[in-house]
Amino acid sequence: MPNEADDLADQAVTFGPFRLLPRRKLLLEGEQPVRLGGRALDLLIALVERAGEVMSRDELEARVWPNTFVQETSLRVHVSTLRKALGDGHGSARFITNVPGRGYCFVAPVARHRQAPTAAETLPDHEVPHNLPARLTRMIGRAEAVASLRKLLAEARFVTVTGAGGMGKTTIALAVAEELLGSFRDGVRFVDLAPIADPSQLPGAVASTLEVSVPSENPLPALSASLRGKNMLIVLDNCDRMVQATAPLAESLLQGTSGISILTTSRERLNGEGESVYRLSSLEVPAESTHLTAAQALTFSAVQLFALRAKAISDAFDLSDADAPVVGELCRQLDGMPLAIEFAAARVESLGLRGLAAGLDDRLRLLTHGRRTALPRHRTLKAMLDWSCDLLAPSERTVLCRLGVFKASFTAEAACAVASGDDLRAADALECVMNLAAKSLISADASGDGIRFRLLESTRAYALEQLMNGGYSAMAFRRHALQMLDLLTRAEADWDALSRPQWMATYCRDMDDIRAALVWSFSGTGDAAIGIALTAAALLPVYELGLLDEHHKWVERALSRIHLLSPAQPVIEMRLNAALVFPSGRSMREGRPYADVVARILDLGHELGEPKYRIAALYGLWGKDFRAGDYAPALATAKEMSMLARDSADSAALLLSDRLLAQSHHFMGDHAVATVLAEGVLRHPPRRMPFAYISPVPYGVAMRIVLARVLWLRGCADQAVEVANDCIEQASEHPFAYTQALALAACPILLWRGDHSAARVLVDKLREHSARHPSTYWQSWGQSYDAVLSIRESRESASAPIRTVPQVQTTNVMELDCIGTLVEAPIGADTLLRVEKGLVGWCAPEILRVQGESILVQGSVPSAAASEALHAKSLALARRQGALAWQLRTATSLARLWRGQQRIAEARELLSATVGCFDEGLDTADMRAARRLLEALTI
C-alpha cells in the first residue's frame, strides 16, 4: 500500500499562480515552467509537503542536503533565492515566512489534487538546447519591454538593448531569450562578454559557447561556417568594452547565415549594419506626494521591485500607507534604476526604512553638491555602491574588493581562498561572502548542486577599482592564480573518477578565470612559475573543449621561460612539449620544428626514467612517424611501448600500445593482426586514460576506424558501412574524432563502394566540420575527396575509371596514398616508391594495379607485359593480405587484359572465382563492373 509521502509525490500541488509536480520536480507558473535548481526545488517540495507547519533548520537541511555538512548561511541563501523566484512579497503574495528561533513555514494556501496532465506538464524531457542561467528573481515592470523586444526580433535579426549600467539590460535579454526558446530550432546561446579583456578573444569566446573551434588567425569565417544551416538566437551580453569588436562579429555571423538572430546588450549602440536599438528606460516612479498610499505606490514598478526585494530579505517588511511616501521618494532619488533599488532594499533589515532613506539622501547630496535633479545615472550607481560599501563592516568591504579579481562565477571555497589572508581567516571570509550575498552586493546562484556566486559587472568593476587603489591587488591576483592552479590539480585527480559530462560540468566552467590567471602570471607584475604550472595543468580542459589552438600561445610562452625554473620541472616541460604534438589549426612552422619537439620529449622521458614517462615519450615519437606515413618505424615504436607496458604492468599503457599496434599493423597491410588487436581493445570497458596517454580521439573511435577499413578490404562492404556509421555516432561528441571518423573511414569507404550520393553528403559534412574546427591537415582531406567526387559526378557512367588527375593541394603522404586508391590516373612517383620500398602496405595492391593500368594505356606490347607483371604482383599481395576488395579490382583489370589477348578461359576462371568469394556488397561499383565483364566473357 503506498505511503503518504508517495501519495503526495504523485499529486499536483497548486498555490497562487503556481502548480508544483513533486514527482517530476517541475514547477509551473501558469503554463510556463519555472527553471529552478535541484536544491531550491527540493526545499520548496519539503516546505509545501508540510504547508502551515514550521520546519526547523535541521529538518530542512536533512531533507535537502542528506549526509552533507551545510554552512549555517546556505539555507538562508537558498530560502532567499526561492522567495525571489516565487515573487514572495509582490503585492499580496506571501509564501515562505521565517519564525525566529524555530525555522521556516510555507504559509500560502495549497490545494492537492490528481488530474490529467496538461501540455506543460507533459513537456518532453529533451528541451530546446540552451545555456540560459536559471531564473533566480522575478522580473518587475518589464513585461512591455519584453513584448516590444520580441516583436522587434521578429522583424530584425540584429537588436541591441541599450541603457545605463544597472538598468536591467541583462535581465531583459534573458527574459526575452527564455520566451523565445521555442521559436529557434537550434535553441539559444548566451555569451557573457564581461570576462573578456582582449577584443581579439571575442570570436573564441563565442565559439567556445557554441562548442566549436576556430583558428586564432582570421576566426570569423570559420565561426560563420559553423552556423550555416542553424536556426538559433545568440545573446551577446555586456558588450560595453567590446563595441568595436562586437559589431563586425555580429555582421559577419548575420551575413554568413540566414537563420541566426543576435540580441546584444550595451550601454551604447554598436553601430552595426542592420542593427535595431531598444532603449531601456527606468522603472516607473511615483510623483512627489506626501499623501501617497501603499496601494497607490505599488502601482509603480520601481516601488513594486523595492517592496519585493525588501520582503525577500526581511519577513517583517510590509509597505504601509505611512511608509509609502518614503519609499516613493527613495525610488525617485535612485532614478528608478533596478540595480540601485535592489541594493537599497537589501539594507532595510539592518537600517530600517527611515534610516535607509536618511543615509542614502545624505550620500547622494554629498556626491552631487545638492544638484539631485541633474543626477546622471552612472553617478547614481556609483553613489549607491559607495554608500553600500560605507555601510559594510571593514572585513566585508575587504572581501568584496578582493572578489573583484574573479571574471565569472565562483564557489564559496574559491572566494575564501582568494579573499582570506594574514589579516582575515578563511572562516571569517566565508561569513563575509554570505553576508554580501544577503545584502545583494554579490548574487548567489543556487540552481546547481552547490551555490556559486557572482559579482554583477558594474559591481565587479567597482570592486576591482577599489582593490587596485587599496594596494592589495598583487596578493589578490596571486591568490586567484593559485586557486585556479589548485582547481586544475583537483581536475586531474578526478579525471578517471568522474564521467566525462560530470567532469566537464565541474572543471570546464572556469576557463574565463583560468585565462585571466594566465594573463596575470605572464605579466610584468605576475609570477611566471605559476603561469608555467597553470599552462600545463590547463591542458586537460583545453583538450576536452577543443581549445588547443587558442592555448598554443600560452604553451609557447611557458616553454620560453621554463629554463628559469629552479629546480627544473621535467614533467611539466614534457607535458607542454607533448601539447605541441597534438594536431591543431596552427602550423609547426610557427614554432619549433616537429622533430625537435619530439626529440626533446624523448630526452625528458629518458631523464625521468620511470616507465610511464618513457612510454609517454614513445607515444610522441609514434605520433610523429605515423602522421608522416612512416608506418614501419611507427610499428617498431608501438612494439617497444608494448614491451615496456608489459614489463611495468601498466594496464593503461598496454591498452594504448595495443591501439597503436592495431593502427600500425593495418597501415602496413597486416590486417589480420590489426583486427585481433582492435577487437581486443574494444572489449575493454570504457576508461579515461591517464594524462600522459590521452588522445583527442577516444580509443573506441580509433579502433572502429581500423575495423571499418579492414572490413571493406576483406570484402565485407556492407558491414564496413555499418561500422563506419557507428564510428561517426561514437565520435559525435569529440570534434577531432568526428573529423577522423569521416576522413579515414566513412568518406573513403563510400567512395570505394561507388556510392556517390551518400559520399557527397559525408564529404560535405567533413568540409563543413573541418571549417568549424579548423585544421589545415584535415581540411585538405575534405578538399581532395571533393575533387575526386566532383570528377565522378561530372561523368555519365559511374563505373568508368577516372583517368583525370584531380586537382589536390597536399604533400601529406597519408592523404596521397588514399587518393591513389580513388583514381585510375598515373600514380605519383613518391607514392609508388613508398609501395616499392615496403613503407606502406594497406594500399599497395591497388597502387600496383593502378600503375599497371596506366602502363597499359600506352598500348605497346612491352607495356602489356609490364602491366601484366604489376597486376600479378598486386594480386599476390592482395591475397597475402586477405584484401578481397583489392583482389576483385585486380582480377577485373587482369581479366580485361587477358580478354584483349584472347585468353578468355583464363580470364573467366580468375574473375568467376574471385566474384564467388563475396557474400555481401553485391551492388558496389566494383562488383557491377566485374559482373558486366564476366557476362561479356561468357558470350
Protein Blocks (a to p, Z undefined) as FASTA:
>chain_A
ZZfklmmmmpccdehjbdcdfknopacehjaccdddfklmmmmmmmmmmgoiacdfklmm
mmmmghiacdfklmmmmmmmmmmmnopoiajbcfbdcdehklccdfbdcddddddddfkl
mgcfbdcddfbdcdfbdcehilmmmmmmmmmmmmpcbdcdeddehilmmmmmmmmmmmmm
mmpmnlpadddfklpmblklmmmmmmmmnopacdfbhkllmmmmmmgoiacddddehkll
mmmmmmmmmmmmmmmpckbccddddfbdehighiacddddddddddddfkbcfklmmmpf
klmmmmmmmmmmmmkbccdfklmmmmmmmmmmnnopaklmmmmmmmmmmnojmlmmmmmm
mmmmmmnnopamlpcfklmmmmmmmmmmmmpcfklmmmmmmmmmpmbdcdfklmmmmmgc
fklcfklmmmmmmmmmmnopaccdfkbmbdcddddfklmmmmmmmmmmnopmmmmmmmmm
mmmmmmmmmmmmmmmmpcfklmmmmmmmmmmmmmmmmmmmmmmklcfklmmmmmmmmmmm
mmmnopmmmmmmmmmmmmmmmmmpccddfklmmmmmmmmmpccfbdfklmccfklmmmmm
mmmmmmnopaklmmmmmmmmmmmmmmnopaklmmmmmmmmmmmmmmnopaklmmmmmmmm
mmmmmmnopamlmmmmmmmmmmpccddddfklgcfbdfklmmmmmmmmmmmmnopamlmm
mmmmmmmmmmmmmmklmmmmmmmmmmmmmmmnopaklmmmmmmmmmmmmmmmgcfklmmm
mmmmmmmmmmmmmpmblkbccfbdcddddfbfklmmmmmmmccbdcdfklmmmmmnopaf
klmmmmmmmmmmmmmmnopaklmmmmmmmmmmmmmmmmmnopaklmmmmmmmmmmmmmmn
opmmlmmmmmmmmmmmpcghklbfklmmmmmmmmmmmZZ
